[in-house]
Amino acid sequence: MTWQSDLEALIEETKAQVKAMGGSTYVQPVVAQVPAVAETGKPATAQTPKPAIVEQPRAQPLEPITWPSVGSDQEEAKQRVASFKALQARMQREREDYFAKTLSNACNNTRAKPSSQC
């Protein structure tokens, strides 16, 4: 089997599926005709439209890549660790403040205050 016969089989199978689904009949696409070329190499028509020439904007030159120094990986790791520790400290303070506020509200709103917590 050649690719051409495979193509024909695929087209027939597709037509059958479209027909089974209740679709419209297959319409063969129209192929545009190329005008005849004279012996001079020019088209037979006297006037041929010239394609419009559009100038493309010039691309900006790229900046050269600057690679960080070898020790910067260690510095970056130290900065990340310091940032993480600062975040953890802030979260701990916020948790403690929230606990104190919640406990204070609970103690102020209860009728019988427990002696151990408030």
KANOR-V746516 format. One record per run of one state. SS is the DSSP state (a for helix, b for strand, c for the rest). FROM is the first residue (numbers start at 1). LEN is the number of residues. If there is no record, write none. Layout:
SS_FROM_LEN ; SS_FROM_LEN
This chain:
c_1_2 ; a_3_18 ; c_21_16 ; b_37_1 ; c_38_5 ; b_43_1 ; c_44_28 ; a_72_38 ; c_110_9
